[in-house]
Amino acid sequence: MKLTHIRTISAAAAALACMSPALLMAQIIDNPSAYIMPSISVVDPDDRFNGGKNFNGLGLRIGKAVSPSWDLQGGGMLGRSTQNGIRYEQATLGVDALYMFNRSNFRPFLLAGIGAQRDKLPTASATSPYLNLGAGFQVSLSEQWFMQADLRRSRAYVRHNTFGADHLTTNSLNFGLSYYFDKPASTQVAQYTPPPAPAPVAAPPPPPPAAAPARFERVTLAATELFAFDSAQLRMPQTKLDEIAQVLGAGQYNGNVTVTGYTDRLGSDAYNQKLSQQRAEAVRNYLTSKGVAANRLTAVGKGESNPVVTCNDRKRTDLINCLAPNRRVEVEEIVIERRVN
């Protein structure tokens, strides 16, 4: 009789968030790729233009997540209307900073931006700098597609009172469909295969050996394999967690288990600590839902402590990729083995 180790589950994370964010981006950004966003707008111009008649516009923007909490978007819009035979045109070109409240599938944000606005009537035209403020949200549709809607108010500062005022106010409601140029990085999983047992050597039968002490293995799971960017909600399905729950429920190991969550060093200490605790609790709750007794499981968040790797990359995308192994959930003190003849 002998104890043969069957399997050690190990995994390392690759970039995301994505962080991450209201977390990764605590964390990491789910998809750090740039994206393109065609859009349509319903524009309510200043009353000095054609009596303030609403008109439709077409726009195009290029954007990118630059941190767990910020996106940058740049581009423009062109629209026109005709009232009583008088044609009015408006074109804008600018850049906006979006503060993202989280990096989940539904992402509300606030925005502020600057740019240039050109207003044209048959009798006069002017190009003016503008400032704008607004609010909106994004909704994920797939790995590479999301929808954005926002409402913004801009003020253009007109020189020489070209249209009878030194400033003009425009409101717009905007809808865009965005496409990421690249897919999010997939998690790379390494599977450990134990070395083959040595060939037996003929010898007199030995006396029955004493039972070997249990061998404990630590199961490490990549955060990006378990969760979406800036989220403590488990992705489904979770086959590795199902395997762990089966081992614990089948009586192969009857001890207590500690579930420990870690983040990388991106983001504040308080945010990383909270995110790591929430993720550890999510794994514990999942195992409990699969029949593991709750009093056997302890969830601990350790934030950015105990890093697996140290990275000094200056480019943010390279830094996020390098720090991936630090974003993990560990299930400690568990035995996965069986007795064979």
N, C-alpha and C positions, 0 to 999 in steps of 0.2 A: 504494500500500500504506500502511496506517496501523494503529496499535494502538488497539483500542477496549476500554475497560474494561467487563467484563460485569457483575460483581456484587460488592458489599461486604456481608458478613454482619455484622449488629450486633444486639445484644439488650440489654435492660435488665431487671433483676430486680424483681418486685413481692413484697410480703410473703406471707412466709411467715409456722413452726416454727415456724418453727417454729421459733429458734432459736432451736437451735438449738441443748450439749448436751451430749449429751455433746458437741457442737459447737456450730446455728445457733444450738438454741437454742442452742458456738461460734460464734456465728452466730445464726440466727434461729429462731423457733418455726414449725413447719410450719403449724399452725392455731391462732392466738391466740384464737379464738372461745371463749365459754363453752359448757359442755356439761351435759346432764342425764343422770343415771345411776340408773334403777331397779335394785334389787338384792334378792337373797335371801341369807339367812344361816343357818348351822347354829351354834347357840349352846350352849356348855358353861358353865352358870352355877356360881356358888359352891355348895359342898355344903350350905350352910345353907338353900338353897331347894329344896324337893321332892327332897331327896337328890341334888341336882346332876344331875337328869335333863335330857338334851339336848332342845332344842326348835328349831323353825324360826321365822324372823322375816322380815319384809318391810321394805325400806328405800328411801329416795330421797335422792339427793345432787345438788348443783350444784357444778361444778368449773370451773377455768380455769388454763391455763398462765400463770404470771406472770413467768417468766424462763427461760433455757435449761436450768436445773437444777431448777426448783421448780414444782409444782402446788399449788393450794389447793382443798380440797373441804370442803363443809359440808352437813349434813343429819342425818337421824335414822333410827332403826329401831324397830319394834314387834314383840314376840313374846310368846308365852304357852304354858304347858304345864299339864297336869293330872296329878297323881300321887296315887293313893289318895283320889280325890275332892277333893283340895286344889288350888286353882287359883293359879298363880303368873304374874304379868305383869311384863315388863320393857320400858321405853321409854328410848331415848337420843336426845340432841340435842347435836351438837358440831361441831368443825371440825378438819381434819387438814391437815398440811403434808407433801407427798410430795417426797422428794429423788429425782430421776430420774437414773439413771446414763447414759442416752443418749436420743436422740429418733428412734430407728430404728423399724421396724415392731414389733420386740419390745423393750419398755422395762421392765426391772426397776427397782424402787424400794424405798426404806425410808420409813416414815411415823411421825409422832408427832402426837398430838392431845390436845385437852382438850374437856371438855363436861360435861353434866349427865345423870345416870342416875336413873330412878325405878323402884324395885322395890316390888311390891305382893303381899302375901299376905292372906288373909281376916282375919288377926289383926293385921297391922301393915303400914305402908307408909312409904317414905322417899325423898326426892329428895337425891342426893348428887353432889358434883363428882367427876370422874374424870380420870385420865391414861391414855393408851394408847400402845403401841408396836407396830410390826408390819412386815411385808415383803410384797411382792407383785410383780405384773407387769401390764403392759398389752400387748394385741396388736391392731394395726390390722386392721380388716376391710374398710374402704373409706375414701373421702375424709372421710366424716362419721360413721362408726361405728367403735367399738373395744370390746373386752372387757377387763374388769379382774377380777383375782382377788387376794385378799390374806388373810393370816392375822394376827390381831392379839390382843393380850392387854391388858386394861384393869384398872385398880384404882380402885374407888370408895371414897371416904373418908366413912364414915357417922358422923353426929353422934349422940351419946347412946346409942351401941351398940344401935340399934333392933333389929337382928337378932342380937344377942349378940356382936358384934365391931365394931371400929372401922374395918375395911376389908373389902371384898369383891372377889374376883378373878373375872373372866369372860374366857373364850377364845371367839373366833368365827372361822369360816371364811366368807368373803363372796365372792359372785360378782355382777358387775354388767355391764349392757350400756349403753354410753354413746353419746349422739348429740350431735354438734356443731351448734349453732344455725345457723352459717354455714359455707359451703364455704371451703376455703383460697383465698387470692387467687391468681388466675392470672397467669402471666407475660405481660407485654405486649411484643410483638416489633415493632420498627420496621424497615421494609425501605427501604433507600436506592435510589432510582432516579436514575441519572445524567441530566443534562440532555441534550436532543436535540442532535445535531451541527448546526452552522450549515449553511445551504444552500451548495452549492459555487458558486464564482464561475468563470465561463469564463476560462481563461488558457492560455497555451502549456504543454504538458506539462513539468513540472519534471524535473530529473534525479532518478534514484532516491535517496530520502533515506537517510541513514545509519540503521542500526538504532537505534530509540529505547531509552534505558535502561529496564530493568525497573522497573515501578512496584510498590512494596510496600504491602500493605494489612494492617492489624491486625484480626483477627477476635475480637470480644468476645462471650462467651456468658454468659448469666445463670446464677448458681449454682443457683437454684431450678429452672431448666429442666434442669439436668444431674443434680442430686442431691436426695435426700430430706433432710428436716431432720436435722441432726447426723449426717450420713452422707457417706462418701466413695465410696459405691457408685453407679455411674452408673444413671440411669433408662433404660429401654428403651421404644421405639427411639430412636436418636440420629441423625436424618437430617442435621443440620448437620455433625456429626463425620464422617458417611459422605461428605459432599460434600468436606470437607477432605482426607480420606484418598484420595478419587478423584483430586483435583488433584495431590497429592503422588505418588501411584502412577503417574499417567499421564504423568509427565515434563514437565508444564507448569511445574513449579518444582523445581529440583534442589538447592537450597541446604539448609542446616540450619534447624531451626525450634525456637523457644523457647516452651514452654507455661508460663504464669505464673498462679498462683492467688492470689486476694485474698479477704479477709474484711472485714466491717465492724468497728467498734471495740467491739462488745459482746463480753464475755468477756475472759479474761486474755490477755496478750501471748503467753505460751507456748502456750496452747491454740489461739489463732488461727493462730500460725505453723505448728503441727503440722497443723491442719486444711487450711490452704492448700496445704501441701506434698503431703499425701495426695491432695487433689483434682487438683492438677496431674499427679501421677503416674498417677492413674486415667485422665485424658484421654490422656496419653502411651501408657499400656498399651493403651488402646482403639485408637488409631491404629496401633500396632504389630501388634495382632491383625488389622487390615485390610490388612496387607502393607507398611506403611511401615517402612523400615529403622530399627532402634532407635538406631543411631549417628547418625542425623540429628535425633533428638529430645532435647531437654533439658527437664526438669521443674524448676521453681523455685517455691517458696512464699514470698510476701512479706507474709503476715499482713494486718494492717490498714493497711499503708503505701500511699502514693499514692492517697488517697481521691478519688473522682470528685466527690462532693458533701460539704458540711459541714452538719450538722443540729443544731439546739438545741431540738427539741420536748421538752416535759416529759411529755406523755402517751406511755406506752411504745409503744402500738400505732402512734401517729403517727410516733414516732421510728424504729421498725422499718421502716415503709413508706418514710420519707424516706431511710433509709440503704441501701435496696435496690440502687441502682446500684453501691455499693462492693463488693457481693458478686458476684464475677465470676471467670471464667477467660479469659485472653487467649492467643491463638495468634498470635505475632508473626512478622514477617518472612516473609510468604507472598504469592506473586503469583497472582492468579486473573484471567487475561486470555487472549485469543486473537487471532490475526492474521486480518483479513478483507480482501476486495478492495474 
